[in-house]
Amino acid sequence: MIHQVVFDTSEILHAHGVNQVVLSPGSRNAPLTISFARNKKIKKISVVDERSAAFIGLGIATKTKKPVALCCTSGSALLNYAPACAEAYYQNIPLIILSADRPANLIDQRDGQTIRQIGALNNFVKGGFNMPEDITNPDFDKSYRKILNEALELASAHPQGPVHINVPFDEPFYPDVHQTLQFRTYDKHENIELENFIDFEPYVELWNISLKKIILRGQDGINNEYEKIINQQDDAVLIADVISNIQSNKAVRNQDLFLSSVSESMLATLQPEILITSGKSIISKSLKSFLRKFKPKEHWHFEKCELAPDPFQSITCHFKTDIEDFLGELTKQSRDDFQEQIISNYHQNWNGLNSITEKLLEKETANLEFSEFAIFKPIIQSIPINCNIHLSNSMPVRYANFFQSFAKGVEIFSNRGTSGIDGSNSTAVGCALASDQLTILITGDLSFFYDRNAFFHREDMSNLRIIVTNNNGGGIFRILPDSSSLPELERYFETQHEHSAIHTAREYDFDYFGTKSIEELNNALVSFYEPSNKPKLIEVFTSPSTNHWVFKSIKAALKVALN
């Protein structure tokens, strides 16, 4: 039989704002599966592969900004959640991981599908919880609810993140034929967070008398309030990676290219006095290297968390609040001509380098040999307004960072918490399932082939579009200076192959377009975004050696132009 409070699990989760669950079939998790399946308030998705299931849940949670539940059977099934769990942990995404388990007396006794599940994900969750298993105990109902509520509140508390709830079940775990199951009603106890008062006045004064200031936002979603406030700040350099989702035309966007190409003396002129940061990770390795070497005198980080990540090793003050609270306090004050001139020069240095890089890219990409560098600009320019873009790791997210000319209303997603290539397909699928908007995945071939089980389910993916750049291997290793000349490059780093995405497209009934020239690509893009009753996939075949040569020539031309 199923205990009443176990059956109520989905109802308790719903009281905490969980509206969606990704289930993976199994026997041991039958009580939880039945709870979710019979709860009309919760949307259910069934995905066989737990690794894909977890990334699909991640994509849903990222898009909806709400917690999403995952539910699996016992044994190695839980371990397949680990990659997505780690990504959620470093992106502060609340995944509710529910794993069924064997009773404690069967652990390490060579019983089937039995491993040490307690603590298996501890390095990548905010907390691990083991539920009581003795349903005959009179306190079972109360203990089960208490632990479940604690886990759910922890997942949603700042900073948000995944939690693991391990639920041991003894047989029988299917309902008796005469058992009547009805949900009880639950209300979430609302905890009111009392923000500590922060006196911003001394920092505002220091900000207003400082001359060289940078506002840098890491990975984040579209934030209209932030965008409105930041457009009023005229005396600071605004720097934006593509995953920051900043659409202001004031932003410096080509820093990843020019910071690695200018002289040391020029870099010194770009050193800030004050650096303000918010959001999560930064793509640009050049920017991180620059800020680590030319540290600001003051680095103020804004994030609601106890311990602030410090990628530049320079934080002098951590404000446990939203950056909008501080930016709203900033006021313009008059400056003398000397101050205005220095401010102007500092802006001119950043904006000048950004402008030169932008113009050179415009010129050089106009007549480029067919390559990855040549295709990204027309791809990005073809993308319509108000859609979701998921960028896979390795080169796609970097190329997109070079050409940040996305249409208005486009929101950029990427698994930059751990920056792995695994799960990109599944995360994009989750985003597509959570949205009525068009969702476009731009991915490399290895990342695409690695995660083909993302499509192994019955859900409607007709709003999904995929662009695969197929260079027959891991092209980034030709660009990285330390690996490009290794004798092991082709076999052990690039992982060369002869696979095509056409077979995956046929297997899952996608519309497929294979392209080997700019003309073929542009022709495929004409109807690519139009409504359809099935997903669509464009595969762009490029040469790894040509990609490498074009990338090097662009970098060389940029170095000449900037120096």
Phi, psi and omega per residue, in radians:
M1 nan 2.847 3.084
I2 -1.851 2.194 3.115
H3 -1.139 2.531 -3.068
Q4 -0.980 -0.784 -3.072
V5 -1.210 -0.536 3.055
V6 -1.170 -0.743 3.074
F7 -1.074 -0.539 -3.125
D8 -1.358 -0.056 -3.065
T9 -0.885 -0.844 -3.105
S10 -1.130 -0.589 3.139
E11 -1.213 -0.671 3.092
I12 -1.149 -0.733 3.104
L13 -1.081 -0.718 -3.137
H14 -1.103 -0.625 3.102
A15 -1.101 -0.404 3.114
H16 -1.689 0.224 3.052
G17 1.622 0.152 3.099
V18 -1.483 1.999 -3.095
N19 -1.949 -0.146 -3.088
Q20 -2.411 2.552 3.091
V21 -2.407 2.491 3.016
V22 -1.916 1.974 -3.074
L23 -1.735 2.470 2.978
S24 -2.037 2.247 -3.029
P25 -1.025 2.508 3.105
G26 -3.083 2.953 -3.131
S27 -1.645 -0.775 -3.037
R28 -1.123 -0.508 3.141
N29 -1.587 0.289 -3.113
A30 -0.964 -0.752 3.141
P31 -1.044 -0.674 3.134
L32 -1.280 -0.716 3.119
T33 -1.041 -0.774 3.129
I34 -1.114 -0.672 3.099
S35 -1.038 -0.827 -3.134
F36 -1.232 -0.740 -3.060
A37 -1.080 -0.578 -3.085
R38 -1.642 0.058 3.139
N39 -1.726 1.880 -3.079
K40 -1.254 -0.204 -3.128
K41 -1.401 -0.246 -3.017
I42 -2.025 2.290 3.080
K43 -1.377 2.297 -3.095
K44 -1.921 2.395 3.015
I45 -2.249 2.282 -3.133
S46 -1.889 2.122 -3.121
V47 -2.323 2.149 -3.038
V48 -1.162 -0.833 -3.079
D49 -1.355 1.972 -3.080
E50 -1.085 -0.573 3.140
R51 -1.147 -0.807 3.077
S52 -1.141 -0.696 -3.134
A53 -1.005 -0.742 -3.112
A54 -1.161 -0.703 3.119
F55 -1.239 -0.584 3.044
I56 -1.099 -0.758 3.056
G57 -1.050 -0.696 3.094
L58 -1.061 -0.763 3.135
G59 -1.114 -0.685 3.106
I60 -1.123 -0.827 -3.110
A61 -1.131 -0.650 3.139
T62 -1.134 -0.724 -3.108
K63 -1.298 -0.780 -3.028
T64 -1.455 -0.285 -3.060
K65 1.049 0.539 3.125
K66 -2.276 2.694 3.122
P67 -1.144 2.522 3.123
V68 -2.225 2.419 -3.129
A69 -1.647 2.545 2.981
L70 -2.093 2.503 -3.114
C71 -2.468 2.168 -3.099
C72 -2.375 2.946 3.091
T73 -1.418 -3.028 -3.072
S74 -1.489 2.984 3.083
G75 1.523 -2.543 -3.038
S76 -1.173 -0.243 3.103
A77 -0.916 -0.756 -3.116
L78 -1.070 -0.704 -3.074
L79 -1.120 -0.459 3.116
N80 -1.221 -0.269 3.049
Y81 -1.328 -0.272 -2.953
A82 -1.005 -0.818 -3.114
P83 -1.030 -0.811 3.134
A84 -1.206 -0.590 3.106
C85 -1.094 -0.764 3.106
A86 -1.098 -0.741 3.100
E87 -1.064 -0.760 3.119
A88 -1.108 -0.668 -3.124
Y89 -1.092 -0.775 -3.091
Y90 -1.470 -0.139 3.020
Q91 -1.874 0.050 3.136
N92 1.019 0.896 3.140
I93 -1.954 2.206 -3.055
P94 -1.415 1.599 2.985
L95 -1.658 2.336 3.111
I96 -1.790 1.784 -3.038
I97 -1.647 2.005 3.132
L98 -1.941 1.972 3.129
S99 -2.000 2.226 3.007
A100 -1.301 2.686 -3.077
D101 -2.516 2.821 2.986
R102 -1.335 2.810 3.022
P103 -1.065 2.685 -3.051
A104 -1.006 -0.578 -3.081
N105 -1.254 -0.155 3.122
L106 -1.733 -0.149 -3.129
I107 -1.180 2.378 3.139
D108 1.108 0.403 3.119
Q109 -1.976 0.397 3.122
R110 1.020 0.588 3.029
D111 -1.490 2.553 -3.078
G112 -1.076 2.539 3.118
Q113 0.875 0.764 -3.102
T114 -2.231 2.082 3.061
I115 -2.365 3.110 3.077
R116 -1.436 1.608 -3.049
Q117 -1.472 -0.500 -3.124
I118 -1.137 2.145 3.135
G119 1.425 0.075 -3.073
A120 -1.071 -0.498 -3.103
L121 -1.964 0.290 -2.968
N122 -1.005 -0.524 -3.137
N123 -1.258 -0.246 -3.011
F124 -2.267 0.386 3.053
V125 -2.302 2.728 3.067
K126 -1.230 -0.480 3.128
G127 -2.917 2.585 3.066
G128 -1.994 2.365 -3.049
F129 -2.267 2.323 3.075
N130 -1.949 2.136 -3.063
M131 -1.395 2.684 3.088
P132 -1.147 2.671 -3.098
E133 -2.062 -0.267 -3.099
D134 -1.501 1.678 -3.073
I135 -1.274 -0.179 3.109
T136 -1.456 -0.239 3.123
N137 -1.192 2.268 -3.108
P138 -1.097 -0.353 3.137
D139 -1.634 0.082 -3.061
F140 -1.016 -0.846 -3.105
D141 -1.010 -0.854 -3.105
K142 -1.133 -0.770 -3.116
S143 -1.132 -0.735 -3.128
Y144 -1.057 -0.836 -3.131
R145 -1.132 -0.703 -3.104
K146 -1.104 -0.836 -3.112
I147 -1.157 -0.740 -3.138
L148 -1.093 -0.757 3.116
N149 -1.120 -0.707 3.114
E150 -1.071 -0.746 3.141
A151 -1.119 -0.760 -3.104
L152 -1.198 -0.658 3.095
E153 -1.183 -0.646 3.115
L154 -1.137 -0.705 -3.121
A155 -1.068 -0.617 -3.070
S156 -1.641 -0.170 3.114
A157 -1.302 2.601 -3.141
H158 -1.253 2.356 -0.170
P159 -1.345 2.469 -3.130
Q160 -1.116 2.839 3.129
G161 3.081 3.046 -3.106
P162 -1.323 2.656 2.990
V163 -2.286 2.638 3.127
H164 -1.980 2.158 3.122
I165 -2.042 1.920 -3.108
N166 -1.670 2.207 -3.017
V167 -2.145 1.764 3.116
P168 -1.338 2.414 3.112
F169 -2.265 2.375 2.983
D170 -1.757 2.689 3.114
E171 -1.286 2.653 -0.072
P172 -1.405 2.567 -3.134
F173 -2.120 0.284 2.949
Y174 -1.822 2.672 -3.114
P175 -1.168 2.545 3.023
D176 -1.114 2.681 -3.101
V177 -1.090 -0.469 -3.122
H178 -1.730 0.071 -3.075
Q179 -1.412 2.235 3.076
T180 -1.743 2.160 -3.097
L181 -1.983 2.119 3.063
Q182 -2.389 2.432 -3.114
F183 -1.251 2.441 2.942
R184 -1.523 2.894 -3.102
T185 -1.669 2.377 3.141
Y186 -2.288 2.527 3.038
D187 -2.109 2.380 3.079
K188 -1.341 2.344 3.040
H189 -1.392 2.027 -3.087
E190 -1.405 2.151 3.047
N191 -1.657 2.173 3.127
I192 -1.558 2.084 3.140
E193 -1.457 2.176 3.092
L194 -1.700 1.937 -3.137
E195 -1.302 2.337 3.042
N196 -1.212 2.402 3.111
F197 -1.193 2.294 3.115
I198 -2.014 2.189 3.103
D199 -1.490 1.757 -3.092
F200 -1.429 -0.190 -2.967
E201 -0.950 -0.826 -3.130
P202 -1.082 -0.590 -3.119
Y203 -1.317 -0.637 3.063
V204 -1.093 -0.732 3.119
E205 -1.102 -0.764 3.130
L206 -1.140 -0.704 3.090
W207 -1.025 -0.792 -3.042
N208 -1.244 -0.374 3.105
I209 -1.720 -0.095 3.119
S210 -1.490 2.646 -2.976
L211 -1.911 -0.436 -3.073
K212 -2.130 1.808 -2.986
K213 -2.316 2.448 3.115
I214 -2.200 2.357 2.961
I215 -1.938 2.085 -3.057
L216 -2.161 2.182 3.123
R217 -1.987 2.221 3.088
G218 -1.436 -2.867 -3.095
Q219 -1.002 2.303 3.139
D220 -2.883 2.923 3.101
G221 -1.489 3.080 3.075
I222 -1.089 2.288 -3.100
N223 -2.385 1.697 -3.060
N224 -1.147 -0.596 3.118
E225 -1.140 -0.776 3.098
Y226 -1.075 -0.778 -3.116
E227 -1.044 -0.742 -3.125
K228 -1.123 -0.778 -3.109
I229 -1.206 -0.730 -3.056
I230 -1.172 -0.505 3.113
N231 -1.213 -0.236 3.120
Q232 -1.603 -0.106 -3.118
Q233 -1.633 1.810 -3.074
D234 -1.683 -0.193 -3.017
D235 -1.863 0.320 3.099
A236 -2.318 2.571 3.050
V237 -1.426 2.158 3.121
L238 -1.725 2.149 -3.124
I239 -2.014 2.346 -3.048
A240 -2.409 2.137 2.848
D241 -1.333 2.831 -3.115
V242 -1.090 -0.557 -3.082
I243 -1.423 -0.011 3.068
S244 -1.368 -0.286 -3.138
N245 1.037 0.530 3.013
I246 -1.530 2.217 -3.096
Q247 -1.905 0.092 -3.135
S248 -1.084 2.375 3.101
N249 -1.323 -0.005 3.085
K250 -1.476 -0.195 -2.969
A251 -1.317 2.452 2.919
V252 -1.399 2.193 -3.007
R253 -2.153 -0.221 -3.044
N254 -1.785 0.363 -3.067
Q255 -1.066 -0.535 -3.106
D256 -1.105 -0.547 3.136
L257 -1.505 -0.838 -2.995
F258 -1.382 -0.477 -3.128
L259 -1.188 -0.409 3.106
S260 -1.604 0.037 -3.042
S261 -2.080 -0.254 -3.077
V262 -1.614 2.924 -3.099
S263 -1.292 2.864 3.108
E264 -1.080 -0.673 -3.129
S265 -1.154 -0.643 3.083
M266 -1.182 -0.712 3.100
L267 -1.016 -0.656 -3.121
A268 -1.096 -0.585 3.134
T269 -1.246 -0.301 -3.107
L270 -1.588 -0.084 -3.089
Q271 -1.086 2.224 -3.123
P272 -1.480 2.711 2.945
E273 -1.471 -0.740 3.124
I274 -2.210 2.309 3.048
L275 -2.076 2.199 3.045
I276 -1.928 2.224 3.135
T277 -2.193 2.654 3.016
S278 -2.712 3.055 -3.107
G279 1.387 -2.914 -3.027
K280 -1.885 -2.177 -2.921
S281 -1.315 2.801 3.092
I282 -1.976 2.350 3.099
I283 -1.293 -0.826 -2.895
S284 -1.143 1.944 3.051
K285 -1.169 -0.615 3.127
S286 -1.100 -0.711 3.134
L287 -1.171 -0.734 3.115
K288 -1.101 -0.741 3.130
S289 -1.123 -0.707 3.128
F290 -1.074 -0.858 -3.081
L291 -1.251 -0.422 3.051
R292 -1.293 -0.560 -3.135
K293 -1.522 -0.742 -3.138
F294 -1.871 1.304 -3.032
K295 -1.220 2.543 3.044
P296 -1.289 2.732 3.034
K297 -1.202 -0.638 3.126
E298 -2.236 2.290 3.069
H299 -2.259 1.947 -3.106
W300 -1.883 2.114 -3.136
H301 -1.933 2.381 -3.111
F302 -2.028 1.993 3.118
E303 -2.898 2.356 3.133
K304 -1.399 1.415 3.100
C305 -2.718 2.806 -3.098
E306 -1.286 -0.778 -3.119
L307 -2.078 2.148 -3.081
A308 -1.559 2.262 2.996
P309 -1.059 2.510 -3.048
D310 -2.303 1.250 -3.038
P311 -1.129 -0.369 -3.128
F312 -1.761 0.033 -3.119
Q313 0.885 0.853 -3.047
S314 -2.513 0.071 -3.058
I315 -1.092 2.226 3.068
T316 -1.869 -0.345 3.118
C317 -2.672 2.257 3.116
H318 -1.942 2.005 3.089
F319 -1.681 2.079 -3.109
K320 -1.506 1.037 -3.115
T321 -2.690 3.029 3.108
D322 -1.291 2.495 -3.127
I323 -1.111 -0.487 3.135
E324 -1.038 -0.525 3.119
D325 -1.080 -0.693 -3.137
F326 -1.358 -0.816 -3.111
L327 -1.041 -0.548 3.102
G328 -1.167 -0.392 -3.136
E329 -1.485 -0.297 -3.085
L330 -1.205 2.364 3.096
T331 -2.247 2.560 3.105
K332 -1.332 2.410 3.079
Q333 -2.258 2.682 -3.104
S334 -1.208 2.557 3.123
R335 -2.239 2.697 3.085
D336 -1.364 2.983 -3.044
D337 -1.061 -0.604 -3.115
F338 -1.134 -0.798 3.123
Q339 -1.093 -0.756 -3.127
E340 -1.070 -0.659 -3.118
Q341 -1.156 -0.727 3.131
I342 -1.171 -0.719 3.087
I343 -1.057 -0.782 -3.134
S344 -1.060 -0.760 3.141
N345 -1.107 -0.722 -3.118
Y346 -1.129 -0.780 3.079
H347 -1.101 -0.703 -3.102
Q348 -1.100 -0.668 3.119
N349 -1.063 -0.866 -3.132
W350 -1.181 -0.889 -3.076
N351 -1.190 -0.566 3.104
G352 -1.136 -0.824 3.110
L353 -1.099 -0.697 3.119
N354 -1.100 -0.743 -3.109
S355 -1.180 -0.756 3.121
I356 -1.050 -0.766 -3.138
T357 -1.119 -0.738 -3.140
E358 -1.099 -0.758 -3.133
K359 -1.190 -0.679 3.124
L360 -1.132 -0.727 3.095
L361 -1.063 -0.721 3.121
E362 -1.050 -0.760 -3.114
K363 -1.238 -0.850 -3.026
E364 -1.220 -0.606 -3.085
T365 -1.393 -0.147 -3.106
A366 -1.172 -0.599 -3.071
N367 -2.260 0.585 -3.107
L368 -1.252 2.587 2.968
E369 -1.097 2.581 -3.093
F370 -0.994 2.112 -3.023
S371 -2.902 3.066 3.102
E372 -1.086 -0.704 3.134
F373 -1.083 -0.627 -3.078
A374 -1.293 -0.475 -3.016
I375 -1.561 -0.371 -2.991
F376 -1.234 -0.632 3.132
K377 -1.107 -0.883 3.105
P378 -1.113 -0.562 3.095
I379 -1.112 -0.880 -3.103
I380 -1.104 -0.712 -3.130
Q381 -1.209 -0.363 -3.123
S382 -1.441 -0.293 -3.020
I383 -1.238 2.247 -3.090
P384 -1.302 2.989 3.141
I385 -1.247 2.817 2.976
N386 0.937 0.980 3.055
C387 -2.410 3.005 3.127
N388 -1.773 2.345 3.083
I389 -2.057 2.194 2.995
H390 -1.934 2.190 -3.130
L391 -1.863 2.161 3.094
S392 -1.355 2.874 -3.107
N393 -1.375 -3.050 -2.973
S394 1.270 -2.249 -2.997
M395 -1.381 -0.615 -3.089
P396 -0.947 -0.792 -3.120
V397 -1.187 -0.516 3.119
R398 -1.298 -0.780 3.088
Y399 -1.061 -0.732 3.105
A400 -1.096 -0.533 3.105
N401 -1.244 -0.428 3.066
F402 -1.334 -0.602 -3.067
F403 -2.074 1.434 -3.022
Q404 -1.601 0.593 -3.055
S405 -1.634 0.928 3.114
F406 -1.338 2.681 3.130
A407 -1.205 2.812 3.130
K408 -1.104 2.541 3.102
G409 1.420 -0.047 3.090
V410 -1.380 2.263 3.098
E411 -1.904 2.293 -3.053
I412 -1.742 2.287 3.063
F413 -2.155 2.605 3.081
S414 -2.874 2.531 3.133
N415 -1.433 1.289 -3.082
R416 -1.735 0.180 3.044
G417 -1.190 -0.862 3.066
T418 -2.007 -0.183 3.042
S419 1.072 0.594 3.080
G420 -1.540 2.812 3.112
I421 -1.490 -0.232 -3.111
D422 -1.281 2.459 3.006
G423 1.499 0.066 -3.115
S424 -1.142 -0.782 3.100
N425 -1.008 -0.843 -3.056
S426 -1.136 -0.709 3.130
T427 -1.100 -0.718 3.094
A428 -1.140 -0.690 3.089
V429 -1.064 -0.781 3.104
G430 -1.030 -0.740 3.097
C431 -1.082 -0.737 3.136
A432 -1.127 -0.694 -3.129
L433 -1.221 -0.405 -3.101
A434 -1.630 0.011 -3.019
S435 -2.445 2.584 3.017
D436 -1.486 -0.186 -3.134
Q437 -1.335 2.833 3.015
L438 -1.157 2.347 3.076
T439 -2.057 2.173 -3.047
I440 -2.054 2.117 3.067
L441 -1.753 2.185 3.016
I442 -1.938 2.041 -2.955
T443 -2.492 2.786 3.015
G444 -1.499 2.937 -3.058
D445 -1.173 -0.791 -3.113
L446 -1.101 -0.743 3.115
S447 -1.079 -0.705 -3.132
F448 -1.151 -0.877 -3.094
F449 -1.162 -0.553 -3.126
Y450 -1.071 -0.524 -2.957
D451 -2.138 0.705 -3.093
R452 -1.199 -0.371 3.105
N453 -1.211 -0.085 3.058
A454 -1.013 -0.429 -3.052
F455 -1.764 0.054 -3.049
F456 -1.538 1.280 3.106
H457 -2.890 -3.123 -3.050
R458 -1.837 0.173 -3.067
E459 -1.319 2.680 -3.136
D460 -1.352 2.020 3.136
M461 -1.998 0.477 -3.033
S462 -1.135 -0.310 3.103
N463 -1.645 0.238 -3.133
L464 -1.709 2.320 3.048
R465 -2.213 2.376 -3.086
I466 -2.229 2.302 3.013
I467 -2.044 2.035 -3.121
V468 -1.866 2.128 3.029
T469 -1.620 1.888 -3.040
N470 -1.794 1.821 3.074
N471 -1.935 0.382 3.086
N472 1.074 0.563 3.090
G473 2.685 -2.934 -3.130
G474 -1.523 1.532 -3.030
G475 -1.104 -0.395 -3.090
I476 -1.081 -0.426 -3.083
F477 -1.285 -0.293 3.019
R478 -1.374 -0.401 -3.093
I479 -1.555 -0.583 3.115
L480 -1.155 2.188 -3.023
P481 -1.086 -0.550 -3.046
D482 -1.376 -0.361 -3.091
S483 -1.913 -0.265 -2.979
S484 -1.130 -0.469 -3.088
S485 -1.833 0.121 -3.102
L486 -1.248 2.450 3.082
P487 -1.138 -0.377 3.128
E488 -1.501 0.049 -2.987
L489 -0.928 -1.006 -2.965
E490 -1.163 -0.743 -3.030
R491 -1.440 -0.720 -2.951
Y492 -1.892 -0.256 3.124
F493 -1.915 -0.935 3.126
E494 -1.212 -0.522 -3.073
T495 0.963 1.074 -3.095
Q496 -1.069 2.550 -3.096
H497 -2.654 3.003 3.106
E498 -2.129 0.385 -3.083
H499 -1.363 2.670 3.050
S500 -2.255 2.584 3.135
A501 -1.297 -0.093 -3.108
I502 -1.073 -0.583 -3.111
H503 -1.244 -0.684 3.063
T504 -1.130 -0.714 3.127
A505 -1.070 -0.729 3.125
R506 -1.183 -0.712 -3.100
E507 -1.067 -0.689 -3.070
Y508 -1.830 0.207 3.046
D509 1.066 0.903 3.007
F510 -1.649 2.591 2.867
D511 -1.226 2.322 -3.018
Y512 -2.156 2.430 3.068
F513 -2.313 2.063 3.054
G514 -1.722 2.286 -3.058
T515 -2.315 2.465 -3.137
K516 -2.323 0.263 3.094
S517 -2.718 2.860 3.106
I518 -1.077 -0.678 -3.138
E519 -1.089 -0.804 3.136
E520 -1.138 -0.678 3.112
L521 -1.107 -0.833 -3.131
N522 -1.086 -0.654 3.101
N523 -1.139 -0.704 3.135
A524 -1.170 -0.608 -3.100
L525 -1.236 -0.342 -3.072
V526 -0.996 -0.805 -3.095
S527 -1.872 0.067 -2.995
F528 -1.091 -0.674 -3.042
Y529 -1.634 -0.016 -3.141
E530 -1.216 2.640 3.141
P531 -0.991 2.567 -3.109
S532 -2.690 2.837 3.071
N533 -1.644 0.165 3.112
K534 -2.602 2.787 3.092
P535 -1.157 2.831 3.098
K536 -2.247 2.573 -3.101
L537 -2.407 2.215 2.998
I538 -1.869 2.238 3.051
E539 -1.928 2.157 -3.109
V540 -1.910 1.991 -3.108
F541 -1.585 2.175 3.101
T542 -2.294 2.847 3.128
S543 -1.606 2.243 3.138
P544 -1.094 -0.632 3.138
S545 -1.209 -0.677 3.086
T546 -1.171 -0.737 3.084
N547 -0.965 -0.777 -3.121
H548 -1.130 -0.803 -3.097
W549 -1.124 -0.760 3.140
V550 -1.106 -0.750 -3.141
F551 -1.074 -0.776 3.130
K552 -1.117 -0.680 -3.119
S553 -1.185 -0.660 3.090
I554 -1.109 -0.816 3.141
K555 -1.090 -0.693 3.134
A556 -1.150 -0.760 3.121
A557 -1.123 -0.646 3.133
L558 -1.159 -0.705 -3.141
K559 -1.102 -0.710 3.111
V560 -1.129 -0.803 -3.085
A561 -1.132 -0.618 -3.062
L562 -1.481 -0.349 -3.069
N563 -2.005 nan nan
